[in-house]
Every structure is written in structure tokens, then in C-alpha cells.
């Protein structure tokens, strides 16, 4: 019975005791039962309580139901990654104090935590979910409990705590929680642990969910992700790969999603580059630049790939390439992964091999170890190992050998 929740909310808001509100209307016991949602009341009692609180119960009941609808729409917008609606619905919901009633409060807080993740406010997210887990866990519904696990899993993924991410996401009860989007986050975690078969499997389950919910943007994301898994260990059939990328690019054009189009062009350019089709890679990187703003993380990745293709294909003069490297470094912070890539490109352009590998050994590998980027660690350890062998630095080569021998062979360097 939502009427009782509304009565309690306004009584608390006005700072009234149960005795003050119920005086000459009903007993404290009766009022307590009403506020707990038990169907022990009469219309006359509710009318009298509402009058004393100064509210129109019918209007408040409608507000309550509308807020519930808006919360579910907000959740759908977060899953759809519909930025405009995410912010619009957040404003509408937060203007209405009715979200502070228990039946709305926990869902609102969980969605707010998820919102903070979407804008990379990780500490704000952690503060909310930690508080809910510590003080309110027993009050959550089954759906809210599983949503809490989902948000925790997303938080762990963003903090590169991949095993914790997988453990908590796998504990979600699908019988109580019908948001199959969490399979996509499971797939991402397995990808970064180099478990490409599992990543593909969970992505296929996410894809099924996105198809059932007509979530076209996330369908594009997931099919692109699955293409990455197919090409992770060794290049997959290129005719198939190109055909699928072209289909996804066409989908982006149909729904006017230029940023996703840019991402697809960027990834397809990489597939050309890794197969040695440098001219085609060059042109696809140029196309990708058209649909993204400078300074966007994706723009930085495109610039990195473009410079790499130009170096390998001798497509631009060294001076022009160095200017592009500096431009890239100016757009990111010095502890950003991309900064290291641009710095290494600059050493390659100037043919400063010793400086390149000194930087790899002293700066790049320690940074990637610290931040948990396993793929990058393996990539640069192998490069460094070959450099040591080339220059007869056998002792240093042996130090790296165990790590390289035990490393997995799966490799994919693109931003997903």
C-alpha cells in the first residue's frame, strides 16, 4: 500500500511524531500499521491524515506512480547510453522529493551510482553502493540486490579489479534480475583477462538481450566487440571482418550515430594496418577523424593509429609526424597510456632505438604493471626481450624470459 509510504514521508518531512499526526484520528498502533503498508485503514482515516499533513493524497499517489515510471525510464536510458535523456530524466526525478520514500529511494540511489560511473566519478559511486551494502542491504528488493551487484561489477571493472568484477557479476540471479546487459560487462572483464572464448560467449548472450530490447547502439557495440574477439589471437577471415564492419558502419549511418561510426572506422583501420594494408589503413583513419572531436579519448586513439600507419608506410615527412606526436602529448596527461605511445612514436620517427627501449624499460612497462594493463605489459616485454637479444644483453633477456614464456598468446591492442 503506497498510501502509507506517502503518509510516512510527509510526516517525517514535517517533523511530526506519530502521536501528533494520529491524535483524535487513530491510535499510534493503527498509524504505524498504515505507514508499514498494511491494509488496515479506512478512507476516512486516510482523508483525515492527509488533511492534517496538508496534502492531496490522490495527487501524491499519481506523483508516486509517475516517479516510479521515470526511474525505470532513467534506468533504460543508462542502459541505452542515451546521454540527453539520462540528464533530462535525472533533473526531473531529482526535482521531486517523493524519491525519498523507501520504495523509490534505493532504486534512485543505485541508478545515481551507475550515473556517476558513466561520468567517471568513481568515488561518488563507491560511497553510495558501500552505504547501501553496509546499512540498507536487508531492505533491498531482490531486483535491487542484483542491481547493486551489477553496479559493483561495473565499478570493479572500471578500477581494473577484473577478478572481483567477474565474481560478483556471476553471482547475479537472472531469475530475479532481467537486465542481461551485465553479460556485456562480464565479456569485457574476460577480454581484459585475455579469455577471448569466454568474452565472445558472454557477448553473444548480451547481444541476444540487446536484440530483444531493440537497443540498436548496444547491438553495434556488442557486434564490434565480438569482431574484436574473433581477430584477437590471429587475424580472422578478412573478407568476413570487412563485411561485418561495413554493415555496422551502415547501421551507424542509418541511426546518425557518428561517434560509433568513427569507432568502427578506427577499428577497421587497425585491421588493415595489422595485415600490412597501410594505404587502406591510412585512409580509414582519415575518415574516422571526420566524426569525432579533438580531445575526445577516441580521437586520441585514432591519432595514435594514424601516426603508427604513417611511420610504417612512410606516408608523411618526419617533421610532420613529430608535430602530430607533440599534438597528441599536448592533448593528454603525462601519466596517460596514450602519452607513452606518442612519446615512443617520436623516438621511432627520430630512429632513437636506445632511447625508445630505455623508455620502455624504465617508464612504460612499470606503468602498465602498476595500472594492470596485462596486454600492454606482454606486448612491450616481448619487444624489449627481442631488443636485448639483438644487442647481446643476455642477462637482461633471461630476466624477462620467464614472464614471456608464461604469458598468453592472445593479443589485441585496440580500444573497445
C-alpha positions in Angstrom: 0.0 0.0 0.0 1.8 3.1 -1.2 -0.6 5.5 0.7 1.1 4.5 3.9 4.6 5.3 2.4 3.4 8.7 1.3 1.9 9.4 4.8 5.1 8.5 6.5 7.2 10.5 4.0 5.3 13.7 4.7 5.1 13.1 8.4 8.9 12.8 8.6 9.3 15.8 6.3 7.2 18.0 8.6 8.9 16.6 11.7 5.7 15.3 13.3 5.6 12.3 15.6 3.1 9.5 15.1 1.2 10.7 18.2 0.9 14.3 16.8 -0.3 13.1 13.4 -2.7 10.5 14.7 -4.2 12.5 17.6 -8.0 12.3 17.5 -7.8 10.4 14.2 -6.4 6.9 15.0 -4.1 5.2 17.5 -0.3 5.1 17.2 -0.5 1.4 16.6 -3.0 1.9 13.8 -0.9 4.7 12.2 2.2 2.5 12.4 0.4 -0.3 10.6 -0.7 2.2 7.9 2.8 3.5 7.5 4.2 0.0 7.2 1.9 -0.6 4.3 -0.5 -3.0 6.0 -4.1 -2.7 4.5 -5.7 -1.8 7.9 -7.3 1.6 7.2 -10.4 3.3 6.1 -10.8 6.1 3.6 -12.0 8.4 6.3 -8.8 7.9 8.3 -6.6 8.5 5.3 -8.5 11.6 4.4 -8.1 13.0 7.9 -4.4 12.2 8.0 -3.9 13.8 4.6 -5.8 16.9 5.6 -3.6 17.3 8.7 -0.5 16.8 6.6 -1.8 19.4 4.1 -1.6 17.1 1.1 -3.9 15.8 -1.6 -3.5 12.0 -1.4 -4.8 11.3 -4.9 -2.3 13.8 -6.4 0.5 12.4 -4.3 -0.4 8.9 -5.4 -0.1 10.0 -9.0 3.2 11.6 -8.3 4.4 8.5 -6.7 3.5 6.3 -9.6 4.9 8.8 -12.1 8.2 8.8 -10.3 8.4 5.1 -10.4 7.9 5.2 -14.2 10.5 7.9 -14.5 13.0 5.9 -12.5 12.6 2.9 -14.9 12.9 5.2 -17.9 16.1 6.6 -16.4 17.5 3.0 -16.0 16.6 2.3 -19.6 18.4 5.4 -20.7 21.5 4.4 -18.8 21.5 1.0 -20.5 20.8 2.6 -23.9 23.6 5.2 -23.2 21.2 7.9 -24.3 23.0 10.9 -22.9 20.4 13.5 -23.5 17.6 11.5 -21.8 20.0 10.5 -18.9 20.5 14.1 -17.9 16.9 15.1 -18.6 15.3 12.4 -16.5 17.8 12.9 -13.7 16.7 16.5 -13.5 13.0 15.6 -13.5 13.4 12.9 -10.9 15.5 15.0 -8.5 13.0 17.8 -8.6 10.5 15.6 -6.9 11.1 14.9 -3.2 8.9 11.7 -3.4 12.1 9.8 -4.4 13.0 9.9 -0.7 10.2 7.4 0.1 11.7 3.9 0.8 10.1 2.3 -2.3 11.9 4.8 -4.6 15.0 5.8 -2.5 17.1 2.6 -3.0 16.4 2.4 -6.7 17.2 6.1 -7.1 20.5 5.7 -5.2 21.5 2.7 -7.3 20.8 4.5 -10.5 22.6 7.5 -9.3 25.7 5.4 -8.5 25.5 4.0 -12.0 25.2 7.5 -13.4 28.4 8.5 -11.5 30.2 5.6 -13.2 29.1 6.8 -16.6 30.8 10.1 -15.9 33.8 8.5 -14.2 33.0 9.8 -10.8 34.1 6.5 -9.2 34.5 7.7 -5.7 30.9 9.1 -5.6 29.7 5.7 -6.9 31.6 3.8 -4.3 30.3 5.9 -1.5 26.7 5.2 -2.5 27.0 1.5 -3.0 29.1 1.0 0.1 26.5 2.8 2.2 23.7 0.7 0.7 25.6 -2.5 1.3 26.5 -1.7 4.8 23.3 0.0 6.1 20.4 -1.0 3.9 21.2 -4.3 2.2 18.4 -6.1 4.1 15.8 -3.6 2.9 16.6 -4.0 -0.8 14.3 -6.0 -3.0 15.7 -9.0 -5.0 15.9 -6.8 -8.1 17.7 -4.0 -6.2 20.1 -6.5 -4.6 21.1 -7.8 -8.0 21.3 -4.3 -9.4 23.7 -3.5 -6.6 25.8 -6.4 -7.6 25.7 -5.2 -11.2 26.9 -1.7 -10.2 29.6 -3.2 -8.0 30.8 -5.3 -11.0 30.9 -2.2 -13.2 32.8 -0.3 -10.5 35.3 -3.1 -10.2 35.8 -3.3 -14.0 36.5 0.5 -14.2 39.0 0.1 -11.4 40.7 -2.8 -13.3 39.8 -5.3 -10.5 38.7 -7.8 -13.1 38.5 -11.0 -11.0 36.3 -9.2 -8.4 34.2 -7.9 -11.3 33.7 -11.4 -12.7 33.0 -13.0 -9.3 30.2 -10.5 -8.3 28.6 -10.4 -11.8 28.4 -14.2 -11.9 26.6 -14.2 -8.6 23.6 -12.3 -10.1 20.4 -14.2 -10.2 18.9 -14.0 -13.6 15.5 -15.2 -12.3 15.3 -12.1 -10.2 17.2 -9.7 -12.5 16.3 -9.3 -16.1 18.9 -6.8 -17.3 21.1 -9.0 -19.5 23.3 -6.1 -20.1 25.5 -7.4 -17.3 26.7 -10.1 -19.7 28.4 -7.4 -21.7 30.3 -6.3 -18.7 31.3 -9.9 -18.0 32.5 -10.1 -21.6 34.7 -7.0 -21.1 36.3 -8.4 -18.0 37.1 -11.7 -19.6 38.5 -9.8 -22.7 41.0 -7.9 -20.5 42.0 -11.1 -18.7 42.7 -12.5 -22.2 39.9 -15.1 -22.1 38.6 -14.4 -25.6 36.4 -17.5 -25.8 34.6 -16.6 -22.6 34.4 -13.0 -23.8 32.8 -14.0 -27.0 30.4 -16.3 -25.2 29.1 -13.7 -22.8 29.0 -11.0 -25.5 26.7 -13.3 -27.5 24.3 -13.5 -24.5 24.4 -9.7 -24.2 23.7 -9.4 -27.9 20.6 -11.5 -27.5 19.4 -9.2 -24.7 20.0 -6.1 -26.8 18.2 -7.6 -29.7 15.2 -8.4 -27.5 15.1 -4.9 -26.1 15.7 -3.2 -29.5 18.8 -1.5 -28.2 20.5 -0.6 -31.5 23.5 1.3 -30.2 24.4 -1.5 -27.8 23.9 -4.1 -30.6 26.5 -2.2 -32.6 28.9 -2.1 -29.6 28.5 -5.8 -29.0 28.9 -7.0 -32.6 32.0 -4.8 -32.8 33.3 -6.4 -29.6 32.6 -9.9 -30.9 34.6 -9.0 -34.1 37.5 -8.0 -31.9 37.4 -11.4 -30.1 37.4 -13.2 -33.5 40.5 -11.3 -34.5 42.2 -11.3 -31.1 44.6 -14.3 -31.3 45.2 -14.3 -35.0 43.6 -12.3 -37.8 40.3 -13.8 -38.7 39.0 -14.1 -42.3 39.4 -10.6 -43.6 36.5 -10.7 -46.1 34.1 -11.6 -43.3 35.7 -9.0 -41.0 35.4 -6.2 -43.6 31.9 -7.2 -44.4 30.7 -7.1 -40.8 32.4 -3.7 -40.2 30.8 -2.3 -43.3 27.4 -3.5 -42.1 27.9 -1.9 -38.7 29.1 1.3 -40.2 25.9 1.4 -42.3 23.8 0.9 -39.2 25.5 3.9 -37.6 24.8 6.0 -40.7 21.1 4.9 -40.6 20.7 6.0 -37.0 23.0 9.0 -37.3 25.5 7.7 -34.7 28.6 9.4 -35.8 30.8 8.6 -32.8 30.2 4.9 -33.1 30.8 5.2 -36.9 34.2 6.8 -36.0 35.0 4.0 -33.6 34.2 1.4 -36.3 36.3 3.1 -38.9 39.1 3.3 -36.3 39.0 -0.5 -35.6 38.7 -1.4 -39.3 41.7 0.8 -40.0 43.6 -1.2 -37.3 42.6 -4.4 -39.0 44.0 -3.1 -42.3 47.2 -2.0 -40.6 47.9 -5.2 -38.8 47.6 -7.1 -42.1 50.0 -4.7 -43.8 47.5 -2.8 -45.9 48.9 0.5 -44.8 47.4 2.7 -47.5 43.9 1.5 -46.7 44.6 1.9 -43.0 45.7 5.5 -43.6 42.5 6.4 -45.5 40.2 4.8 -42.9 42.0 6.6 -40.1 41.4 9.9 -42.0 37.7 9.0 -42.3 37.5 8.3 -38.6 38.8 11.7 -37.8 35.9 13.4 -39.5 33.3 12.2 -37.0 35.0 12.9 -33.7 36.1 16.0 -31.8 39.7 16.7 -31.0 40.4 15.8 -27.3 37.9 13.0 -27.2 39.6 9.8 -26.0 38.6 8.1 -29.2 40.2 11.0 -31.2 43.5 10.3 -29.3 43.3 6.6 -30.2 42.7 7.4 -33.9 45.7 9.8 -33.9 47.9 7.1 -32.4 46.9 4.6 -35.0 47.2 7.1 -37.8 50.8 8.1 -36.7 51.7 4.4 -36.5 50.4 3.7 -40.0 52.2 6.7 -41.4 55.5 5.7 -39.8 55.3 2.1 -41.1 54.2 3.2 -44.6 56.5 6.3 -44.9 53.5 8.4 -45.7 54.4 11.7 -44.0 57.6 13.6 -43.5 59.4 13.1 -40.1 58.8 16.7 -39.2 55.1 16.5 -39.8 54.9 13.2 -37.8 56.8 14.7 -34.9 54.3 17.6 -34.9 51.5 15.1 -34.7 53.2 13.3 -31.8 53.5 16.6 -29.9 49.9 17.4 -30.6 48.9 14.0 -29.1 51.1 14.6 -26.0 49.6 18.0 -25.5 46.1 16.5 -25.5 46.7 14.0 -22.7 48.3 14.0 -19.2 51.8 12.6 -18.8 50.5 9.5 -16.9 48.0 8.7 -19.6 48.7 5.5 -21.6 48.4 7.4 -24.8 51.1 9.8 -23.8 53.6 6.9 -23.7 52.5 5.8 -27.2 53.1 9.2 -28.6 56.5 9.5 -26.9 57.5 6.1 -28.3 56.4 7.2 -31.7 58.6 10.2 -31.5 61.6 8.0 -30.7 60.8 5.8 -33.6 60.5 8.7 -36.1 63.9 10.0 -35.0 65.3 6.5 -35.1 66.5 6.7 -31.5 66.3 3.0 -30.7 68.2 3.0 -27.5 66.1 5.9 -26.1 63.0 4.0 -27.2 63.8 0.9 -25.2 65.2 2.7 -22.2 61.8 4.5 -22.0 60.0 1.1 -22.4 62.1 -0.5 -19.7 62.1 2.4 -17.1 58.7 4.0 -17.7 56.3 2.1 -19.9 56.4 -1.4 -18.5 56.4 -0.3 -14.8 53.4 1.9 -15.5 51.4 -0.8 -17.2 52.3 -3.3 -14.4 51.1 -0.8 -11.8 47.8 0.0 -13.7 47.0 -3.6 -14.5 47.2 -3.4 -18.3 48.3 -7.1 -18.9 48.1 -7.0 -22.7 50.4 -3.9 -22.9 52.9 -5.4 -20.4 53.2 -8.6 -22.6 53.5 -6.6 -25.8 56.3 -4.4 -24.6 58.1 -7.1 -22.7 58.3 -9.1 -25.9 59.6 -6.1 -27.8 62.2 -5.4 -25.0 63.2 -9.1 -25.0 64.0 -9.1 -28.7 65.9 -5.8 -28.3 68.1 -7.4 -25.6 68.8 -10.4 -27.8 69.6 -8.2 -30.8 72.2 -6.3 -28.7 73.6 -9.3 -26.8 72.2 -8.2 -23.5 71.6 -11.8 -22.4 71.3 -11.4 -18.7 68.5 -8.9 -19.1 66.9 -11.1 -21.7 66.9 -14.0 -19.3 65.2 -11.8 -16.6 62.3 -11.3 -19.0 62.2 -14.8 -20.4 60.1 -16.4 -17.6 57.4 -13.7 -17.9 57.3 -14.1 -21.7 57.2 -17.9 -21.7 54.3 -18.0 -19.2 52.4 -15.2 -21.0 49.3 -16.0 -23.0 49.4 -15.6 -26.7 46.2 -13.6 -27.2 46.8 -10.1 -28.3 44.7 -7.2 -29.3 45.7 -3.5 -28.8 42.6 -1.6 -29.8 40.3 0.5 -27.5 36.9 -1.3 -27.3 
